[in-house]
Amino acid sequence: MPDLIDLRSDTVTRPTPAMRRAMARAEVGDDVFGDDPTVIALQERAAELTGKPAALFVASGTMGNLVSHMAHVPRGGEIIVDAGAHLLQMEAGGYAVITGATARPIEGRPDGTMDPDEVRAAFRPDDPHQPQTALVTLENTNSPKLGRPIDTAYTASLAAVTHERGVPLHIDGARLFNAVVALGTTAEALVRPADSATFCLSKGLSCPVGSMVVGSEDFIVRAHRARKLVGGAMRQSGIVAAAGLVALQDGPEGMIERLAVDHDNARRLAEGLAEMDGIVDIDPATIITNYLVFGLRPRPGQDVLEARTAFMAETGSRGLAYIQYPGGRVRALTHYGIEAGDIEQALDITRASLTAAGLAAVAV
Ligand SMILES: *Cc1c(COP(=O)(O)O)cnc(C)c1O
């Protein structure tokens, strides 16, 4: 067991021994000249897994979304997107600052989807006073709605709406493979209706660095130019791409199938938390992937933020790290390196911390 049970994010995952070995012996070249064989192999593998003609290796999920949006959206174009999306909330406004786009946020539904009729209604008419709708972006899994996976049927229905207007659909699939495993499907099926997608290697797939962008050859040519513009062209990046190749392989060292363990652990954690006095707003039935959020019931007269500060200080001092979530809530993500035994220990620590922080009415 690790010293710290770190549930802040699946980004805290360290590379596996197989990744370290592959990185040490990776064949490399200068990828700006297009001759790093390991980067080329990773891009081919990402394209194959997602059934898209071409792929591009980028430094982060944020860069993947940025270059995708730069490739799809002209300056002054508008993006229809979930109001809680990572693109709007967590990417430093790059869609506005660099892409030069406006956003038309839509309130997502509890299952993580946007109502296709609302999306249709959000398209702009051909009016010189208004921005022009240029892209619809969908997050899968959807982080504002507890990492809900979104299936192919829905994505196809959304694509039908966007394509009817000649507008492309992009999938921010930072945790696409969590959706793949949770739904028992393939990445190819989930992104088939979309024009482009990104997915992170550095979250549940446990690589040290990197994300992939996939789409048509033309789209990738434009994304490649955008990657250069934002300073994301790298040289002997095969060193890090090698870890991605390990993560995406079939067989025991690959990291896709094992995401099921994270999902089981998240469900178990949610079930344990839901039974605790002092914890509110958690329904284990809604925890389908590796992402959960819960609330705390403050003492009478206590502010929820004070309750959370006290609670998190107690868990932290006992070797358990959660992270703050909007609305005075607390977030936990399960990932590689967290075993079933850690979940039981996390539940014990949480129970003790609630008591120590005076949040559990019933002493345990
Ligand atoms: C993590 C994440 C990203 C990208 O994040 P980076 O930290 O830049 O890799 C993009 N979209 C979603 C939904 C994410 O969860």
The ligand as an ORCA input file, in Angstrom:
! r2SCAN-3c Opt
* xyz 0 1
  C      -8.103     16.193    -17.763
  C      -9.037     16.642    -18.802
  C      -8.579     17.314    -19.921
  C      -7.139     17.669    -20.177
  O      -6.382     17.922    -19.102
  P      -4.787     18.038    -19.083
  O      -4.549     18.203    -17.644
  O      -4.436     19.220    -19.898
  O      -4.203     16.788    -19.654
  C      -9.508     17.670    -20.882
  N     -10.799     17.364    -20.735
  C     -11.271     16.693    -19.673
  C     -12.703     16.333    -19.607
  C     -10.407     16.315    -18.663
  O     -10.878     15.637    -17.616
*
